[in-house]
Amino acid sequence: MKKVKNTCFIFLITVLVFSCGNKTKNSTEKNIEVSESTEQPPNIVFILSDDQSWTDYSFMGDENIETPRIDKFASESLAFTQSYVPTPLCSPSLATIITGLYPKDHGILGNDKVYDRGNIRGKERAEAYKPVISAFEKQATLPDMLKEKGYLSFQTGKWWHGNHKIGGFDYGMTHGDPTRGGRHGDYGLEIGRKGLDTINSYVNLALKEKKPFFLWYAPFLPHRPHNPPQRLFEKYKKKTDSEHLAKYWAMCEWFDETCGQLFDLIEDKGLTENTLFVYVCDNGWAQNPEKSGYLKHSKRAPYDMGIRTPIMYKWAGKIKPEMDKSTITSSIDMVPTVLDVLGIEKPENLPGVSVLDKKTLAERKGIFGEVYAHDFDTIENSMFYNMAIFPPYKIIVPDPVRKKDEVVQLFNIEKDPFEKNNIAEANPEIVKDLKDKIASFRAE
């Protein structure tokens, strides 16, 4: 059994029955409407894109990439387009999404623990990572919390932290055994790229057992290898002279198609109306047009091209659709929002808030970010950057040891969303205030 922090959850009635036109004060303060009773809590589906910039969707303004299914999903969702993950690297980002904790608190700082790279996929990495998995296993994850409500939890796609059961999942595609290629998903990486048959089987199991389910859909898309279907590659080759851009753009549409297949699967089983869908991307990616790789201001970087993402919540007929382009939210809010929907009291150690609680969301003035080494050791010797985002300002503070040649950067992200103009020198009081906020955050 995991040691679930603050286990004294207070369970409330999941769905309230309202008479026609009669809503409680609490319902009007939240961006959620409950109009009828249901036999069981909503199914919950987390959809995670992998290595995709916040700009790389049609609904976000991209003129080349076509994402019709995600565009439609966005129009049906409470969509926050100015949202963030706390770190621009997949393993720690995914750990935040499943726990609701910042990396400094859940302990997954990078993709690999420092180790002798004699065999990058073998014994050395696995031995070094064992204590990381053991520590992470003690964290309370969303699947752990949902067990109290009778949920079955299913893992598909990316998963870095050993076997899927480490995350509290009842069933999953990832075995996590390094002797059989286990590192960041193994068999799970086939989902989406090779269809959704496993998800179909999982959903059928939940239906057979008459239980609500939590589904983790984190396909290896549009992540490299950028090997899209030929029909999509040919389509995007007509839009650019760069083969690398064409492949990446095609991968984004391929991912969009798999999201559509997932939506259709849920719809065909008559489950859409009682399913909460949540969308996020684990970290950003700016495709290098000259070669197969990313530009340095995106993945692993503290800039918005590394950490900004749309985060969207859809529950048909319950959550009112809205395109919110100004409110700052974070992936630390995903777990608290689900708990709020289910009437489960949020554990005290979770820093996020329910995005459905308008008052609390408005009262929060900012969020934080962290960047550590890809191969990490301790917080003290692996730190690269700290970030604080308190609109309209965002500060990037480089570590004085590992990034000693870099300067503090301050941006007005409302006027300068692509962070071209460092205004730190002209605003010393704002810099001091945000650095003080980071110091308080680090001390928590």
LODO-686561 format. One record per residue (C-alpha): residue number from 1; residue in one letter; x, y, z. Coordinates in steps of 0.2 Angstrom, whole numbers. Layout:
<migus>
+-----+-----+-------+-------+-------+
|   n | res |    c1 |    c2 |    c3 |
+-----+-----+-------+-------+-------+
| NUM |   A |     X |     Y |     Z |
...
+-----+-----+-------+-------+-------+
</migus>
This chain:
<migus>
+-----+-----+-------+-------+-------+
|   n | res |    c1 |    c2 |    c3 |
+-----+-----+-------+-------+-------+
|   1 |   M |     0 |     0 |     0 |
|   2 |   K |     6 |    17 |    -4 |
|   3 |   K |     7 |    30 |    10 |
|   4 |   V |    -6 |    42 |     4 |
|   5 |   K |    -3 |    59 |    10 |
|   6 |   N |   -18 |    67 |    20 |
|   7 |   T |   -28 |    52 |    18 |
|   8 |   C |   -43 |    59 |    28 |
|   9 |   F |   -52 |    64 |    12 |
|  10 |   I |   -70 |    71 |    14 |
|  11 |   F |   -82 |    63 |     2 |
|  12 |   L |   -96 |    73 |    -4 |
|  13 |   I |  -111 |    68 |   -15 |
|  14 |   T |  -103 |    67 |   -33 |
|  15 |   V |  -118 |    73 |   -42 |
|  16 |   L |  -132 |    84 |   -35 |
|  17 |   V |  -150 |    84 |   -42 |
|  18 |   F |  -156 |   102 |   -46 |
|  19 |   S |  -174 |   106 |   -49 |
|  20 |   C |  -177 |   115 |   -65 |
|  21 |   G |  -169 |   133 |   -64 |
|  22 |   N |  -164 |   131 |   -46 |
|  23 |   K |  -145 |   131 |   -44 |
|  24 |   T |  -136 |   133 |   -27 |
|  25 |   K |  -124 |   147 |   -24 |
|  26 |   N |  -109 |   135 |   -25 |
|  27 |   S |  -114 |   130 |   -43 |
|  28 |   T |  -114 |   148 |   -49 |
|  29 |   E |   -97 |   151 |   -42 |
|  30 |   K |   -90 |   137 |   -52 |
|  31 |   N |   -89 |   135 |   -71 |
|  32 |   I |   -99 |   119 |   -70 |
|  33 |   E |  -117 |   115 |   -71 |
|  34 |   V |  -125 |    99 |   -64 |
|  35 |   S |  -143 |    97 |   -71 |
|  36 |   E |  -147 |    78 |   -68 |
|  37 |   S |  -141 |    64 |   -58 |
|  38 |   T |  -131 |    50 |   -64 |
|  39 |   E |  -129 |    32 |   -58 |
|  40 |   Q |  -110 |    33 |   -56 |
|  41 |   P |   -96 |    46 |   -56 |
|  42 |   P |   -90 |    52 |   -73 |
|  43 |   N |   -77 |    42 |   -82 |
|  44 |   I |   -60 |    53 |   -83 |
|  45 |   V |   -49 |    53 |   -99 |
|  46 |   F |   -32 |    62 |   -98 |
|  47 |   I |   -26 |    65 |  -116 |
|  48 |   L |    -7 |    70 |  -117 |
|  49 |   S |     2 |    76 |  -132 |
|  50 |   D |    21 |    73 |  -132 |
|  51 |   D |    33 |    86 |  -138 |
|  52 |   Q |    22 |    99 |  -146 |
|  53 |   S |    22 |   118 |  -145 |
|  54 |   W |     8 |   128 |  -139 |
|  55 |   T |     7 |   136 |  -156 |
|  56 |   D |     5 |   120 |  -166 |
|  57 |   Y |   -14 |   118 |  -167 |
|  58 |   S |   -26 |   126 |  -180 |
|  59 |   F |   -36 |   133 |  -165 |
|  60 |   M |   -21 |   142 |  -158 |
|  61 |   G |   -18 |   151 |  -175 |
|  62 |   D |    -6 |   139 |  -184 |
|  63 |   E |    -8 |   142 |  -203 |
|  64 |   N |     0 |   126 |  -208 |
|  65 |   I |    -5 |   112 |  -196 |
|  66 |   E |   -22 |   105 |  -197 |
|  67 |   T |   -30 |    98 |  -181 |
|  68 |   P |   -49 |    97 |  -184 |
|  69 |   R |   -53 |    85 |  -170 |
|  70 |   I |   -43 |    94 |  -156 |
|  71 |   D |   -51 |   111 |  -163 |
|  72 |   K |   -68 |   104 |  -161 |
|  73 |   F |   -64 |    98 |  -144 |
|  74 |   A |   -57 |   115 |  -139 |
|  75 |   S |   -73 |   123 |  -144 |
|  76 |   E |   -83 |   111 |  -133 |
|  77 |   S |   -71 |   113 |  -118 |
|  78 |   L |   -67 |   125 |  -104 |
|  79 |   A |   -50 |   129 |  -113 |
|  80 |   F |   -36 |   139 |  -105 |
|  81 |   T |   -24 |   144 |  -119 |
|  82 |   Q |   -12 |   153 |  -107 |
|  83 |   S |    -7 |   137 |   -97 |
|  84 |   Y |     9 |   129 |   -92 |
|  85 |   V |    18 |   113 |   -86 |
|  86 |   P |    31 |   117 |   -73 |
|  87 |   T |    45 |   109 |   -82 |
|  88 |   P |    50 |   107 |  -101 |
|  89 |   L |    55 |    88 |  -100 |
|  90 |   C |    43 |    73 |  -102 |
|  91 |   S |    47 |    62 |   -87 |
|  92 |   P |    45 |    75 |   -73 |
|  93 |   S |    31 |    84 |   -82 |
|  94 |   L |    21 |    67 |   -83 |
|  95 |   A |    25 |    64 |   -64 |
|  96 |   T |    17 |    81 |   -61 |
|  97 |   I |     1 |    77 |   -71 |
|  98 |   I |    -2 |    61 |   -61 |
|  99 |   T |     2 |    68 |   -44 |
| 100 |   G |    -2 |    86 |   -44 |
| 101 |   L |    15 |    91 |   -37 |
| 102 |   Y |    29 |   101 |   -43 |
| 103 |   P |    45 |    92 |   -47 |
| 104 |   K |    54 |    98 |   -31 |
| 105 |   D |    40 |    89 |   -22 |
| 106 |   H |    37 |    73 |   -31 |
| 107 |   G |    56 |    70 |   -34 |
| 108 |   I |    57 |    66 |   -53 |
| 109 |   L |    68 |    80 |   -59 |
| 110 |   G |    74 |    74 |   -76 |
| 111 |   N |    72 |    59 |   -87 |
| 112 |   D |    87 |    49 |   -80 |
| 113 |   K |    96 |    47 |   -64 |
| 114 |   V |   115 |    51 |   -66 |
| 115 |   Y |   123 |    34 |   -70 |
| 116 |   D |   138 |    27 |   -79 |
| 117 |   R |   132 |    26 |   -98 |
| 118 |   G |   140 |    10 |  -102 |
| 119 |   N |   124 |     4 |  -108 |
| 120 |   I |   111 |    17 |  -110 |
| 121 |   R |    96 |     6 |  -110 |
| 122 |   G |   102 |    -7 |   -98 |
| 123 |   K |   109 |   -12 |   -81 |
| 124 |   E |   117 |     4 |   -76 |
| 125 |   R |   102 |    15 |   -79 |
| 126 |   A |    90 |     3 |   -71 |
| 127 |   E |   101 |     2 |   -55 |
| 128 |   A |   103 |    21 |   -54 |
| 129 |   Y |    84 |    23 |   -56 |
| 130 |   K |    78 |    11 |   -43 |
| 131 |   P |    78 |    23 |   -28 |
| 132 |   V |    69 |    36 |   -39 |
| 133 |   I |    55 |    23 |   -42 |
| 134 |   S |    55 |    18 |   -24 |
| 135 |   A |    53 |    36 |   -18 |
| 136 |   F |    40 |    40 |   -31 |
| 137 |   E |    30 |    24 |   -27 |
| 138 |   K |    26 |    32 |   -10 |
| 139 |   Q |    18 |    47 |   -18 |
| 140 |   A |    -1 |    48 |   -19 |
| 141 |   T |    -6 |    48 |   -38 |
| 142 |   L |   -23 |    51 |   -45 |
| 143 |   P |   -27 |    33 |   -48 |
| 144 |   D |   -23 |    30 |   -29 |
| 145 |   M |   -36 |    44 |   -25 |
| 146 |   L |   -49 |    37 |   -37 |
| 147 |   K |   -49 |    20 |   -29 |
| 148 |   E |   -60 |    27 |   -15 |
| 149 |   K |   -73 |    30 |   -28 |
| 150 |   G |   -72 |    13 |   -36 |
| 151 |   Y |   -63 |    18 |   -52 |
| 152 |   L |   -53 |     6 |   -63 |
| 153 |   S |   -37 |    15 |   -69 |
| 154 |   F |   -29 |    11 |   -86 |
| 155 |   Q |   -12 |    16 |   -92 |
| 156 |   T |    -8 |    18 |  -111 |
| 157 |   G |     7 |    27 |  -119 |
| 158 |   K |    21 |    36 |  -111 |
| 159 |   W |    26 |    31 |   -93 |
| 160 |   W |    43 |    33 |   -86 |
| 161 |   H |    42 |    26 |   -68 |
| 162 |   G |    43 |     7 |   -69 |
| 163 |   N |    28 |    -4 |   -70 |
| 164 |   H |    11 |     5 |   -72 |
| 165 |   K |     6 |    -1 |   -55 |
| 166 |   I |    19 |    11 |   -48 |
| 167 |   G |     7 |    24 |   -53 |
| 168 |   G |    -8 |    16 |   -45 |
| 169 |   F |   -15 |     9 |   -61 |
| 170 |   D |   -25 |    -7 |   -61 |
| 171 |   Y |   -21 |   -11 |   -79 |
| 172 |   G |    -8 |    -4 |   -91 |
| 173 |   M |     3 |    -7 |  -106 |
| 174 |   T |    20 |    -3 |   -98 |
| 175 |   H |    30 |   -17 |   -89 |
| 176 |   G |    44 |    -6 |   -85 |
| 177 |   D |    57 |   -20 |   -85 |
| 178 |   P |    74 |   -13 |   -92 |
| 179 |   T |    80 |   -30 |   -97 |
| 180 |   R |    65 |   -30 |  -109 |
| 181 |   G |    67 |   -12 |  -116 |
| 182 |   G |    58 |    -4 |  -102 |
| 183 |   R |    62 |    14 |   -99 |
| 184 |   H |    48 |    27 |  -104 |
| 185 |   G |    33 |    16 |  -110 |
| 186 |   D |    39 |     0 |  -119 |
| 187 |   Y |    23 |    -8 |  -126 |
| 188 |   G |    13 |     7 |  -121 |
| 189 |   L |    22 |    17 |  -135 |
| 190 |   E |    12 |     7 |  -148 |
| 191 |   I |    -5 |    15 |  -143 |
| 192 |   G |   -11 |    27 |  -156 |
| 193 |   R |     3 |    23 |  -168 |
| 194 |   K |    -4 |     6 |  -170 |
| 195 |   G |   -22 |     9 |  -166 |
| 196 |   L |   -33 |     9 |  -150 |
| 197 |   D |   -37 |    -9 |  -148 |
| 198 |   T |   -30 |   -10 |  -130 |
| 199 |   I |   -40 |     5 |  -125 |
| 200 |   N |   -56 |    -3 |  -132 |
| 201 |   S |   -53 |   -18 |  -122 |
| 202 |   Y |   -50 |    -8 |  -106 |
| 203 |   V |   -66 |     2 |  -108 |
| 204 |   N |   -76 |   -14 |  -112 |
| 205 |   L |   -69 |   -21 |   -95 |
| 206 |   A |   -75 |    -6 |   -86 |
| 207 |   L |   -92 |    -8 |   -94 |
| 208 |   K |   -93 |   -26 |   -89 |
| 209 |   E |   -88 |   -23 |   -71 |
| 210 |   K |  -100 |    -8 |   -71 |
| 211 |   K |   -86 |     4 |   -64 |
| 212 |   P |   -81 |    21 |   -69 |
| 213 |   F |   -64 |    22 |   -76 |
| 214 |   F |   -49 |    33 |   -77 |
| 215 |   L |   -39 |    32 |   -94 |
| 216 |   W |   -21 |    39 |   -96 |
| 217 |   Y |   -19 |    41 |  -115 |
| 218 |   A |    -1 |    47 |  -118 |
| 219 |   P |     4 |    42 |  -135 |
| 220 |   F |    21 |    43 |  -142 |
| 221 |   L |    15 |    57 |  -154 |
| 222 |   P |    20 |    69 |  -161 |
| 223 |   H |    36 |    64 |  -153 |
| 224 |   R |    51 |    57 |  -164 |
| 225 |   P |    53 |    46 |  -173 |
| 226 |   H |    44 |    58 |  -185 |
| 227 |   N |    37 |    44 |  -197 |
| 228 |   P |    20 |    49 |  -201 |
| 229 |   P |     8 |    40 |  -213 |
| 230 |   Q |    14 |    44 |  -231 |
| 231 |   R |    -2 |    52 |  -236 |
| 232 |   L |     0 |    65 |  -222 |
| 233 |   F |    18 |    68 |  -226 |
| 234 |   E |    14 |    71 |  -245 |
| 235 |   K |     1 |    83 |  -239 |
| 236 |   Y |    13 |    94 |  -229 |
| 237 |   K |    27 |    93 |  -242 |
| 238 |   K |    17 |   104 |  -252 |
| 239 |   K |    17 |   117 |  -239 |
| 240 |   T |    36 |   118 |  -235 |
| 241 |   D |    53 |   115 |  -243 |
| 242 |   S |    59 |   108 |  -227 |
| 243 |   E |    57 |    89 |  -226 |
| 244 |   H |    59 |    90 |  -207 |
| 245 |   L |    45 |   103 |  -205 |
| 246 |   A |    33 |    93 |  -216 |
| 247 |   K |    36 |    77 |  -206 |
| 248 |   Y |    33 |    86 |  -189 |
| 249 |   W |    17 |    95 |  -195 |
| 250 |   A |    11 |    78 |  -202 |
| 251 |   M |    14 |    70 |  -185 |
| 252 |   C |     4 |    83 |  -177 |
| 253 |   E |   -11 |    79 |  -188 |
| 254 |   W |    -8 |    61 |  -185 |
| 255 |   F |    -9 |    64 |  -167 |
| 256 |   D |   -25 |    74 |  -170 |
| 257 |   E |   -33 |    59 |  -179 |
| 258 |   T |   -29 |    47 |  -165 |
| 259 |   C |   -38 |    59 |  -153 |
| 260 |   G |   -53 |    59 |  -165 |
| 261 |   Q |   -53 |    40 |  -164 |
| 262 |   L |   -53 |    40 |  -145 |
| 263 |   F |   -67 |    52 |  -145 |
| 264 |   D |   -77 |    41 |  -157 |
| 265 |   L |   -73 |    26 |  -147 |
| 266 |   I |   -81 |    34 |  -131 |
| 267 |   E |   -95 |    40 |  -141 |
| 268 |   D |   -99 |    24 |  -150 |
| 269 |   K |  -101 |    16 |  -132 |
| 270 |   G |  -113 |    29 |  -127 |
| 271 |   L |  -101 |    36 |  -114 |
| 272 |   T |   -97 |    54 |  -120 |
| 273 |   E |  -110 |    63 |  -109 |
| 274 |   N |  -103 |    55 |   -93 |
| 275 |   T |   -85 |    57 |   -97 |
| 276 |   L |   -73 |    71 |   -91 |
| 277 |   F |   -59 |    74 |  -104 |
| 278 |   V |   -44 |    83 |  -100 |
| 279 |   Y |   -31 |    89 |  -112 |
| 280 |   V |   -13 |    94 |  -110 |
| 281 |   C |     4 |    93 |  -118 |
| 282 |   D |    19 |    87 |  -108 |
| 283 |   N |    32 |    99 |  -115 |
| 284 |   G |    35 |   110 |  -130 |
| 285 |   W |    44 |   107 |  -146 |
| 286 |   A |    50 |   119 |  -160 |
| 287 |   Q |    55 |   109 |  -175 |
| 288 |   N |    72 |   113 |  -183 |
| 289 |   P |    69 |   115 |  -201 |
| 290 |   E |    87 |   110 |  -205 |
| 291 |   K |    88 |    93 |  -196 |
| 292 |   S |    78 |    81 |  -186 |
| 293 |   G |    78 |    89 |  -169 |
| 294 |   Y |    72 |   104 |  -159 |
| 295 |   L |    77 |   122 |  -158 |
| 296 |   K |    86 |   126 |  -141 |
| 297 |   H |    72 |   138 |  -135 |
| 298 |   S |    59 |   124 |  -134 |
| 299 |   K |    61 |   107 |  -126 |
| 300 |   R |    72 |   107 |  -110 |
| 301 |   A |    72 |   126 |  -110 |
| 302 |   P |    63 |   138 |   -98 |
| 303 |   Y |    54 |   148 |  -111 |
| 304 |   D |    36 |   147 |  -116 |
| 305 |   M |    40 |   137 |  -131 |
| 306 |   G |    46 |   124 |  -118 |
| 307 |   I |    32 |   125 |  -105 |
| 308 |   R |    17 |   133 |  -112 |
| 309 |   T |     2 |   122 |  -117 |
| 310 |   P |   -17 |   123 |  -119 |
| 311 |   I |   -26 |   114 |  -105 |
| 312 |   M |   -44 |   110 |  -108 |
| 313 |   Y |   -58 |   102 |   -99 |
| 314 |   K |   -73 |    95 |  -107 |
| 315 |   W |   -89 |    87 |   -99 |
| 316 |   A |  -103 |    88 |  -110 |
| 317 |   G |  -118 |    97 |  -103 |
| 318 |   K |  -109 |    99 |   -86 |
| 319 |   I |   -94 |   111 |   -89 |
| 320 |   K |   -98 |   126 |   -99 |
| 321 |   P |   -87 |   129 |  -114 |
| 322 |   E |   -77 |   144 |  -114 |
| 323 |   M |   -61 |   150 |  -123 |
| 324 |   D |   -51 |   158 |  -109 |
| 325 |   K |   -36 |   167 |  -116 |
| 326 |   S |   -30 |   176 |  -101 |
| 327 |   T |   -31 |   166 |   -85 |
| 328 |   I |   -15 |   157 |   -80 |
| 329 |   T |   -17 |   138 |   -76 |
| 330 |   S |    -5 |   124 |   -74 |
| 331 |   S |    -4 |   105 |   -75 |
| 332 |   I |    -3 |   106 |   -56 |
| 333 |   D |   -22 |   110 |   -57 |
| 334 |   M |   -28 |    94 |   -66 |
| 335 |   V |   -28 |    83 |   -51 |
| 336 |   P |   -37 |    96 |   -39 |
| 337 |   T |   -50 |    99 |   -53 |
| 338 |   V |   -54 |    80 |   -55 |
| 339 |   L |   -55 |    79 |   -36 |
| 340 |   D |   -67 |    94 |   -36 |
| 341 |   V |   -78 |    86 |   -49 |
| 342 |   L |   -79 |    70 |   -38 |
| 343 |   G |   -82 |    79 |   -22 |
| 344 |   I |   -66 |    73 |   -14 |
| 345 |   E |   -57 |    85 |    -3 |
| 346 |   K |   -40 |    90 |   -10 |
| 347 |   P |   -25 |    84 |     0 |
| 348 |   E |   -16 |    98 |     9 |
| 349 |   N |     0 |    95 |     0 |
| 350 |   L |    -6 |    99 |   -17 |
| 351 |   P |    -2 |   117 |   -23 |
| 352 |   G |   -14 |   117 |   -37 |
| 353 |   V |   -32 |   123 |   -37 |
| 354 |   S |   -48 |   117 |   -46 |
| 355 |   V |   -50 |   127 |   -62 |
| 356 |   L |   -69 |   126 |   -59 |
| 357 |   D |   -68 |   136 |   -44 |
| 358 |   K |   -68 |   153 |   -51 |
| 359 |   K |   -65 |   163 |   -35 |
| 360 |   T |   -50 |   153 |   -30 |
| 361 |   L |   -43 |   153 |   -47 |
| 362 |   A |   -44 |   172 |   -48 |
| 363 |   E |   -36 |   174 |   -31 |
| 364 |   R |   -20 |   165 |   -36 |
| 365 |   K |    -8 |   177 |   -43 |
| 366 |   G |     5 |   166 |   -51 |
| 367 |   I |    13 |   149 |   -54 |
| 368 |   F |    31 |   142 |   -54 |
| 369 |   G |    42 |   132 |   -65 |
| 370 |   E |    58 |   122 |   -63 |
| 371 |   V |    71 |   116 |   -75 |
| 372 |   Y |    84 |   103 |   -70 |
| 373 |   A |    97 |    92 |   -78 |
| 374 |   H |    91 |    78 |   -90 |
| 375 |   D |   102 |    66 |   -80 |
| 376 |   F |    98 |    72 |   -62 |
| 377 |   D |   105 |    69 |   -45 |
| 378 |   T |    99 |    80 |   -31 |
| 379 |   I |    89 |    96 |   -32 |
| 380 |   E |   105 |   106 |   -26 |
| 381 |   N |   117 |    99 |   -39 |
| 382 |   S |   105 |    97 |   -54 |
| 383 |   M |    96 |   114 |   -54 |
| 384 |   F |    97 |   124 |   -70 |
| 385 |   Y |    83 |   137 |   -69 |
| 386 |   N |    68 |   143 |   -58 |
| 387 |   M |    54 |   152 |   -66 |
| 388 |   A |    39 |   162 |   -59 |
| 389 |   I |    24 |   167 |   -70 |
| 390 |   F |    14 |   181 |   -62 |
| 391 |   P |     5 |   190 |   -76 |
| 392 |   P |    10 |   200 |   -85 |
| 393 |   Y |    27 |   196 |   -80 |
| 394 |   K |    38 |   180 |   -81 |
| 395 |   I |    55 |   179 |   -74 |
| 396 |   I |    69 |   166 |   -78 |
| 397 |   V |    82 |   164 |   -64 |
| 398 |   P |    98 |   154 |   -70 |
| 399 |   D |   107 |   144 |   -57 |
| 400 |   P |   122 |   153 |   -51 |
| 401 |   V |   133 |   137 |   -53 |
| 402 |   R |   127 |   127 |   -68 |
| 403 |   K |   121 |   142 |   -78 |
| 404 |   K |   134 |   155 |   -71 |
| 405 |   D |   136 |   164 |   -87 |
| 406 |   E |   118 |   168 |   -90 |
| 407 |   V |   108 |   183 |   -84 |
| 408 |   V |    91 |   185 |   -76 |
| 409 |   Q |    78 |   187 |   -89 |
| 410 |   L |    61 |   196 |   -86 |
| 411 |   F |    47 |   197 |  -100 |
| 412 |   N |    31 |   205 |  -101 |
| 413 |   I |    22 |   189 |  -109 |
| 414 |   E |     6 |   198 |  -113 |
| 415 |   K |    15 |   210 |  -124 |
| 416 |   D |    30 |   199 |  -129 |
| 417 |   P |    23 |   181 |  -129 |
| 418 |   F |    38 |   174 |  -138 |
| 419 |   E |    50 |   182 |  -125 |
| 420 |   K |    61 |   192 |  -137 |
| 421 |   N |    64 |   208 |  -126 |
| 422 |   N |    72 |   205 |  -109 |
| 423 |   I |    67 |   220 |   -98 |
| 424 |   A |    75 |   214 |   -81 |
| 425 |   E |    88 |   229 |   -80 |
| 426 |   A |    74 |   242 |   -82 |
| 427 |   N |    63 |   234 |   -69 |
| 428 |   P |    74 |   229 |   -53 |
| 429 |   E |    59 |   230 |   -41 |
| 430 |   I |    49 |   218 |   -51 |
| 431 |   V |    64 |   207 |   -52 |
| 432 |   K |    67 |   207 |   -34 |
| 433 |   D |    48 |   204 |   -30 |
| 434 |   L |    48 |   189 |   -41 |
| 435 |   K |    64 |   182 |   -35 |
| 436 |   D |    58 |   183 |   -17 |
| 437 |   K |    42 |   174 |   -23 |
| 438 |   I |    53 |   160 |   -30 |
| 439 |   A |    63 |   159 |   -13 |
| 440 |   S |    47 |   157 |    -4 |
| 441 |   F |    41 |   144 |   -16 |
| 442 |   R |    58 |   134 |   -14 |
| 443 |   A |    56 |   135 |     5 |
| 444 |   E |    39 |   127 |     5 |
+-----+-----+-------+-------+-------+
</migus>
